[in-house]
């Protein structure tokens, strides 16, 4: 026996009752199917299975019951092919059966109307607590009230603007939207372009030369042609003056823009200084050192992170973490400097745990007495395993440099600036990721 699988109809059924909303976009689900499951999911509670249609797997919309006892959304059921067999019945039949009892599973025959409205289930659904799913709406109540009233009248129901045709605008915000609606208009100088009502001035300025020529030609034509009215000439002259005024505004805006950009240009140098390196070696320039030290002592900013750096373009991602008033056993007596393995885009292609030798330094700006400390990662430490979060726990030197030595005459800090350096030994690392197989 050949059994055809169910298939939803491609078109909207022509007959649907009071439970279905004919207003476009007024329900947060497809009108051909049931209601969204989330409507009944209040306080994290799940929806009972007997509230779900076996075809669309959503909450029943206009539930009906077949002669076999199984329930469907009315639209879902009528969308099944004419010679389909109830698949819920098939689930009840033994896998070893060679045939299907026609008294258990009847062929669909719309002429014989083999179903009845399920009023009992509808009443049960109507009593269930429900909520509105439109963003911004906090309505809660009975499912019956949601279907019959709220879904049609919710002030947060999305509508389509009849001016700019923008969709998904809540009803309660439509009035304000229309006050500033960017609906399409013709260019006021008839250059043949349609633009947004909010971008008319921009359009006139962007095509300034073209619009000025149009105006000049029309003014000359108007003055040379006695058939044109004086009012028409005045209109062209008015438009000419309007563009001339826009040019003045544009020049004023340009001056303001220049004054805004100028301070941003001063950030160019710091940005360039913090460009990440891709060879395992990184120098961290720390400006405003004294203020940062005071912030660390006060506890307002106990630690600082450097810009990330890498062993190669596709290699390990790392950074430094600095405690200017110490951390752990070094707190209050030392500068603590730590190395941090960060989560990178190519971690899946790299070898773990991280095993490269790390050298940490604070540079003597006279070039003679750098502070240097090196270590090899402990393969068992979580600090060097593949990161699961943004970064692993920092590991390094809590007793990196004593504050007594820092406070004594030295050239580690000059012009309120200090330099820290890290060198990761890339010996053994290939240019391509370790686990990469071409």
VEXDREN-2710 file (C-alpha; in Angstrom, 1 decimal):
% VEXDREN-2710
k/r/px/py/pz
1/UNK/0.0/0.0/0.0
2/UNK/1.4/3.4/-1.0
3/UNK/1.3/6.1/1.7
4/UNK/1.8/9.7/0.7
5/UNK/3.4/12.0/3.2
6/UNK/1.7/15.1/4.3
7/UNK/2.4/18.5/2.6
8/UNK/1.2/21.9/3.6
9/UNK/-1.0/23.8/1.0
10/UNK/0.7/26.5/-1.0
11/UNK/-2.2/28.9/-0.8
12/UNK/-4.2/30.5/2.0
13/UNK/-7.5/28.6/2.7
14/UNK/-10.5/30.8/1.6
15/UNK/-12.6/30.0/4.7
16/UNK/-11.4/30.7/8.2
17/UNK/-13.4/31.6/11.2
18/UNK/-13.3/34.2/14.0
19/UNK/-10.1/32.7/15.6
20/UNK/-8.1/33.9/12.6
21/UNK/-7.1/37.5/12.2
22/UNK/-7.6/38.9/8.7
23/UNK/-5.5/42.0/9.5
24/UNK/-2.2/41.8/7.8
25/UNK/0.7/41.4/10.1
26/UNK/-1.5/41.4/13.2
27/UNK/-0.4/38.0/14.6
28/UNK/3.2/36.9/15.4
29/UNK/2.9/33.7/13.4
30/UNK/1.9/32.4/10.0
31/UNK/-1.9/32.6/9.4
32/UNK/-1.8/29.2/7.6
33/UNK/-0.4/27.5/10.8
34/UNK/-0.9/27.5/14.5
35/UNK/0.0/30.2/17.1
36/UNK/3.6/30.6/18.2
37/UNK/4.5/28.3/21.1
38/UNK/6.1/31.1/23.1
39/UNK/2.7/32.8/23.5
40/UNK/1.8/30.2/26.2
41/UNK/5.3/29.8/27.6
42/UNK/5.0/32.0/30.7
43/UNK/7.5/31.9/33.6
44/UNK/9.6/29.3/31.8
45/UNK/6.8/26.7/31.7
46/UNK/6.6/24.4/28.7
47/UNK/3.5/24.0/26.6
48/UNK/1.6/20.6/27.0
49/UNK/2.0/18.3/24.0
50/UNK/-1.7/18.0/23.5
51/UNK/-1.9/21.7/22.7
52/UNK/0.4/21.2/19.6
53/UNK/-0.7/20.4/16.1
54/UNK/1.1/17.3/14.7
55/UNK/1.5/19.0/11.3
56/UNK/2.8/22.5/12.1
57/UNK/4.0/21.7/15.6
58/UNK/2.6/25.0/16.9
59/UNK/-0.3/25.8/19.2
60/UNK/-3.6/24.7/17.6
61/UNK/-5.4/27.4/15.6
62/UNK/-9.1/26.5/15.2
63/UNK/-8.7/22.9/16.3
64/UNK/-10.7/20.1/14.7
65/UNK/-10.9/16.4/15.5
66/UNK/-11.0/13.6/13.0
67/UNK/-13.2/10.5/13.2
68/UNK/-10.0/8.6/14.2
69/UNK/-9.8/10.9/17.3
70/UNK/-6.6/12.8/16.3
71/UNK/-6.6/16.6/16.4
72/UNK/-5.2/19.1/13.8
73/UNK/-5.4/22.9/13.1
74/UNK/-8.2/23.3/10.6
75/UNK/-6.0/24.9/8.0
76/UNK/-3.2/22.3/8.5
77/UNK/-5.6/19.5/8.0
78/UNK/-7.3/21.0/4.9
79/UNK/-3.8/21.6/3.4
80/UNK/-3.0/17.9/3.3
81/UNK/-3.3/16.0/0.0
82/UNK/-6.7/14.5/-0.8
83/UNK/-5.6/10.9/-0.5
84/UNK/-3.3/11.3/2.6
85/UNK/-3.6/9.0/5.6
86/UNK/-3.5/10.3/9.2
87/UNK/0.1/10.0/10.2
88/UNK/-0.9/10.0/13.9
89/UNK/-2.8/6.8/13.2
90/UNK/0.3/5.3/11.5
91/UNK/2.3/5.9/14.7
92/UNK/-0.3/3.7/16.5
93/UNK/-0.1/0.8/14.0
94/UNK/2.5/-1.9/14.6
95/UNK/5.6/-1.8/12.4
96/UNK/4.9/-5.5/11.5
97/UNK/1.5/-4.8/10.1
98/UNK/1.1/-5.3/6.4
99/UNK/-2.0/-3.2/6.1
100/UNK/-3.8/-0.4/7.8
101/UNK/-7.2/-0.9/9.4
102/UNK/-9.5/1.6/7.5
103/UNK/-11.6/2.0/10.7
104/UNK/-8.5/3.3/12.5
105/UNK/-7.1/5.6/9.7
106/UNK/-9.6/7.0/7.2
107/UNK/-8.7/8.5/3.9
108/UNK/-9.3/12.3/3.8
109/UNK/-12.4/13.1/1.9
110/UNK/-13.4/16.7/2.2
111/UNK/-16.7/16.0/0.6
112/UNK/-17.6/13.7/3.5
113/UNK/-16.3/16.3/6.0
114/UNK/-14.5/13.6/8.2
115/UNK/-13.9/15.9/11.1
116/UNK/-15.7/18.1/13.7
117/UNK/-14.6/21.3/15.5
118/UNK/-13.0/20.4/18.8
119/UNK/-14.8/22.7/21.2
120/UNK/-13.5/21.0/24.3
121/UNK/-9.9/21.6/23.4
122/UNK/-10.7/25.1/22.3
123/UNK/-12.2/25.9/25.7
124/UNK/-9.1/24.4/27.4
125/UNK/-6.8/26.5/25.4
126/UNK/-8.9/29.7/25.9
127/UNK/-8.4/29.4/29.7
128/UNK/-4.6/29.0/29.5
129/UNK/-2.4/32.0/30.5
130/UNK/-0.9/33.8/27.5
131/UNK/1.5/36.7/26.7
132/UNK/2.1/39.0/23.8
133/UNK/5.3/38.5/21.8
134/UNK/5.5/41.9/20.2
135/UNK/8.7/43.7/21.3
136/UNK/7.8/46.4/23.9
137/UNK/4.5/44.9/24.9
138/UNK/4.1/43.5/28.4
139/UNK/0.5/42.3/28.1
140/UNK/-0.5/39.0/29.9
141/UNK/-3.9/37.4/30.1
142/UNK/-6.1/34.5/28.9
143/UNK/-5.4/33.0/25.5
144/UNK/-9.0/33.7/24.5
145/UNK/-8.5/37.4/25.2
146/UNK/-5.3/37.3/23.2
147/UNK/-6.9/35.8/20.1
148/UNK/-10.1/37.8/20.1
149/UNK/-8.9/41.2/21.3
150/UNK/-5.3/41.9/22.1
151/UNK/-3.7/40.4/19.0
152/UNK/-5.8/42.8/16.8
153/UNK/-5.5/45.9/19.1
154/UNK/-2.0/45.7/20.5
155/UNK/-0.4/49.1/20.3
156/UNK/2.9/47.4/19.7
157/UNK/1.6/45.5/16.7
158/UNK/3.9/46.2/13.7
159/UNK/2.4/48.1/10.7
160/UNK/3.6/49.2/7.3
161/UNK/3.9/53.0/6.8
162/UNK/1.7/54.0/3.8
163/UNK/4.2/56.8/2.9
164/UNK/7.6/55.2/2.9
165/UNK/6.4/51.6/3.0
166/UNK/8.8/50.8/5.8
167/UNK/7.5/47.8/7.8
168/UNK/7.7/46.7/11.4
169/UNK/6.8/50.1/12.9
170/UNK/4.7/49.7/16.1
171/UNK/1.3/51.3/15.9
172/UNK/2.0/53.5/18.9
173/UNK/5.1/54.9/17.1
174/UNK/3.5/55.4/13.7
175/UNK/2.4/59.0/14.3
176/UNK/5.9/60.1/15.3
177/UNK/7.4/58.1/12.4
178/UNK/5.2/59.9/9.9
179/UNK/6.4/63.3/11.2
180/UNK/9.9/62.5/10.1
181/UNK/9.1/59.9/7.4
182/UNK/11.7/59.7/4.6
183/UNK/9.1/59.2/1.8
184/UNK/10.3/59.5/-1.9
185/UNK/9.9/62.9/-3.7
186/UNK/11.0/64.3/-7.0
187/UNK/14.0/66.6/-7.1
188/UNK/12.7/70.1/-6.7
189/UNK/14.8/71.2/-9.7
190/UNK/13.4/68.4/-11.9
191/UNK/16.7/66.7/-12.7
192/UNK/14.7/63.4/-13.0
193/UNK/15.9/61.8/-9.7
194/UNK/13.6/60.6/-6.9
195/UNK/15.1/61.0/-3.4
196/UNK/14.1/60.6/0.2
197/UNK/12.4/63.7/1.6
198/UNK/15.1/63.8/4.3
199/UNK/17.9/63.8/1.7
200/UNK/16.8/66.6/-0.6
201/UNK/19.5/69.1/0.6
202/UNK/22.2/66.4/0.4
203/UNK/21.0/65.5/-3.1
204/UNK/21.2/69.2/-4.2
205/UNK/24.7/69.6/-2.8
206/UNK/26.0/66.2/-4.2
207/UNK/24.9/67.2/-7.7
208/UNK/25.6/70.9/-7.1
209/UNK/27.2/71.8/-10.4
210/UNK/24.4/70.0/-12.4
211/UNK/21.7/71.8/-10.4
212/UNK/23.3/75.2/-10.8
213/UNK/23.4/74.7/-14.6
214/UNK/19.8/73.7/-14.6
215/UNK/18.8/76.8/-12.7
216/UNK/20.9/79.1/-14.8
217/UNK/19.5/77.7/-18.1
218/UNK/15.9/78.0/-16.8
219/UNK/16.5/81.6/-15.6
220/UNK/18.0/82.6/-18.9
221/UNK/15.3/80.8/-20.8
222/UNK/12.7/82.5/-18.7
223/UNK/14.1/86.0/-19.3
224/UNK/14.6/85.5/-23.0
225/UNK/11.2/84.0/-23.6
226/UNK/8.4/86.5/-23.3
227/UNK/5.9/83.7/-23.1
228/UNK/7.0/82.8/-19.6
229/UNK/5.3/84.5/-16.7
230/UNK/7.0/86.8/-14.3
231/UNK/6.0/84.5/-11.5
232/UNK/7.8/81.6/-13.2
233/UNK/11.0/83.7/-13.4
234/UNK/10.7/84.5/-9.8
235/UNK/10.4/80.8/-8.9
236/UNK/13.6/80.0/-10.7
237/UNK/15.4/82.9/-9.0
238/UNK/14.1/81.7/-5.7
239/UNK/15.4/78.2/-6.2
240/UNK/18.8/79.6/-7.3
241/UNK/19.0/81.6/-4.1
242/UNK/18.0/78.5/-2.1
243/UNK/20.9/76.5/-3.6
244/UNK/23.3/79.4/-3.0
245/UNK/22.2/79.4/0.7
246/UNK/22.8/75.6/0.8
247/UNK/26.3/76.2/-0.4
248/UNK/26.9/78.6/2.4
249/UNK/25.6/76.1/4.9
250/UNK/27.7/73.4/3.4
251/UNK/30.9/75.5/3.7
252/UNK/30.0/76.3/7.4
253/UNK/29.5/72.5/8.1
254/UNK/32.8/71.8/6.4
255/UNK/34.5/74.1/8.9
256/UNK/32.8/72.4/11.8
257/UNK/33.8/69.0/10.4
258/UNK/37.4/70.1/10.1
259/UNK/37.5/71.3/13.7
260/UNK/36.0/67.9/14.8
261/UNK/38.5/65.9/12.8
262/UNK/41.5/67.8/14.0
263/UNK/41.5/66.3/17.6
264/UNK/41.1/62.9/16.1
265/UNK/44.3/63.3/14.1
266/UNK/46.1/63.7/17.4
267/UNK/45.1/60.1/18.2
268/UNK/46.9/58.8/15.1
269/UNK/50.3/58.3/16.8
270/UNK/48.9/56.4/19.9
271/UNK/46.9/54.2/17.6
272/UNK/50.0/53.4/15.5
273/UNK/52.0/52.7/18.6
274/UNK/49.5/49.9/19.7
275/UNK/49.4/48.0/16.4
276/UNK/49.7/44.3/17.3
277/UNK/52.8/42.4/16.3
278/UNK/52.8/39.0/14.6
279/UNK/56.3/37.7/15.3
280/UNK/56.1/36.9/19.1
281/UNK/57.9/40.1/20.1
282/UNK/55.9/43.0/21.5
283/UNK/56.9/46.4/23.1
284/UNK/54.3/48.0/25.3
285/UNK/54.6/51.8/25.7
286/UNK/53.0/52.9/28.9
287/UNK/52.3/56.7/29.0
288/UNK/51.1/58.7/32.1
289/UNK/53.0/56.2/34.3
290/UNK/52.7/58.2/37.6
291/UNK/48.9/58.6/37.4
292/UNK/48.5/54.9/36.6
293/UNK/50.7/54.0/39.6
294/UNK/48.6/56.1/41.9
295/UNK/45.4/54.5/40.5
296/UNK/46.9/51.1/41.2
297/UNK/47.8/52.1/44.8
298/UNK/44.3/53.5/45.4
299/UNK/42.8/50.3/43.9
300/UNK/40.7/52.2/41.3
301/UNK/42.6/50.5/38.5
302/UNK/44.8/47.7/40.0
303/UNK/45.8/46.1/36.7
304/UNK/46.3/47.0/33.0
305/UNK/46.1/44.9/29.9
306/UNK/48.3/45.4/26.8
307/UNK/47.3/45.3/23.2
308/UNK/47.1/41.6/22.0
309/UNK/50.0/40.3/20.0
310/UNK/50.6/37.0/18.1
311/UNK/53.3/34.5/17.3
312/UNK/52.3/34.7/13.7
313/UNK/49.4/35.9/11.6
314/UNK/47.6/32.6/12.3
315/UNK/49.3/31.8/15.5
316/UNK/48.7/32.1/19.3
317/UNK/47.0/35.2/20.6
318/UNK/48.5/36.7/23.8
319/UNK/48.7/39.9/25.9
320/UNK/50.5/41.2/29.1
321/UNK/48.8/42.0/32.4
322/UNK/50.5/44.6/34.6
323/UNK/50.0/45.3/38.3
324/UNK/51.8/48.5/39.1
325/UNK/51.3/48.0/42.9
326/UNK/51.9/44.3/42.7
327/UNK/49.6/41.3/43.0
328/UNK/49.5/38.3/45.3
329/UNK/52.8/37.9/47.2
330/UNK/54.1/41.0/45.5
331/UNK/51.3/43.3/46.4
332/UNK/52.5/46.7/47.8
333/UNK/56.2/45.8/47.3
334/UNK/56.7/44.9/43.7
335/UNK/55.5/45.5/40.2
336/UNK/53.9/42.2/39.0
337/UNK/54.0/41.4/35.3
338/UNK/52.1/38.4/33.8
339/UNK/51.7/36.7/30.5
340/UNK/48.2/35.8/29.3
341/UNK/47.1/33.3/26.6
342/UNK/44.0/34.6/24.9
343/UNK/41.3/32.9/22.8
344/UNK/42.2/33.3/19.1
345/UNK/40.5/32.8/15.7
346/UNK/42.8/29.9/14.8
347/UNK/43.1/28.0/18.1
348/UNK/41.6/24.9/16.5
349/UNK/44.7/24.6/14.2
350/UNK/47.3/25.1/16.9
351/UNK/49.1/22.6/19.3
352/UNK/48.0/22.7/22.9
353/UNK/49.0/23.2/25.6
354/UNK/51.1/26.3/24.8
355/UNK/54.8/25.4/25.3
356/UNK/56.9/28.3/24.0
357/UNK/59.5/30.0/26.3
358/UNK/58.4/33.5/27.4
359/UNK/60.8/36.3/28.4
360/UNK/59.3/39.4/30.2
361/UNK/61.2/42.7/30.4
362/UNK/61.0/46.3/31.7
363/UNK/63.4/48.3/29.5
364/UNK/66.0/50.6/30.9
365/UNK/65.8/53.6/28.7
366/UNK/69.5/54.2/29.0
367/UNK/69.9/50.7/27.4
368/UNK/72.1/49.1/30.1
369/UNK/70.1/47.5/33.0
370/UNK/66.9/45.9/31.6
371/UNK/64.9/43.9/34.1
372/UNK/64.4/40.4/32.6
373/UNK/62.6/37.3/33.8
374/UNK/62.0/34.2/31.7
375/UNK/60.0/31.0/32.2
376/UNK/58.8/27.9/30.3
377/UNK/55.1/27.1/30.6
378/UNK/53.9/24.3/32.8
379/UNK/52.0/21.9/30.5
380/UNK/49.7/20.9/33.3
381/UNK/48.7/24.5/34.2
382/UNK/45.2/25.7/33.0
383/UNK/46.9/29.0/32.1
384/UNK/48.4/27.3/29.0
385/UNK/45.6/25.1/27.8
386/UNK/43.4/26.0/24.9
387/UNK/41.3/29.0/26.1
388/UNK/37.5/28.3/26.6
389/UNK/36.8/31.9/27.6
390/UNK/38.2/35.2/26.3
391/UNK/41.5/34.6/28.1
392/UNK/43.2/32.2/30.5
393/UNK/44.4/32.9/34.0
394/UNK/47.5/35.1/33.8
395/UNK/50.8/33.5/34.7
396/UNK/54.2/35.1/35.2
397/UNK/56.2/37.1/37.7
398/UNK/54.5/38.5/40.8
399/UNK/57.9/39.7/42.1
400/UNK/59.0/41.2/38.8
401/UNK/60.6/44.5/40.0
402/UNK/60.7/45.9/43.6
403/UNK/59.0/49.2/44.2
404/UNK/62.1/50.3/46.2
405/UNK/64.2/49.8/43.1
406/UNK/61.7/51.6/40.9
407/UNK/61.5/54.6/43.3
408/UNK/65.3/54.9/43.5
409/UNK/67.1/56.9/40.8
410/UNK/66.8/55.0/37.6
411/UNK/66.0/55.3/33.9
412/UNK/63.1/52.8/33.7
413/UNK/60.7/55.7/33.7
414/UNK/61.5/58.8/31.7
415/UNK/59.2/61.6/30.7
416/UNK/56.4/59.8/32.7
417/UNK/56.7/56.9/30.2
418/UNK/57.8/53.2/30.7
419/UNK/58.4/50.4/28.2
420/UNK/57.7/46.7/28.8
421/UNK/58.8/44.0/26.4
422/UNK/57.8/40.4/25.8
423/UNK/59.6/37.9/23.6
424/UNK/58.0/34.5/22.9
425/UNK/60.4/32.0/21.5
426/UNK/58.9/30.9/18.2
427/UNK/61.5/28.1/17.6
428/UNK/59.7/25.0/16.4
429/UNK/56.6/26.9/15.2
430/UNK/56.1/26.7/11.5
431/UNK/54.6/29.6/9.5
432/UNK/51.5/27.6/9.1
433/UNK/49.5/26.5/12.1
434/UNK/50.9/23.4/13.8
435/UNK/47.9/21.1/13.3
436/UNK/47.3/22.3/9.8
437/UNK/47.5/19.6/7.1
438/UNK/47.5/20.9/3.5
END
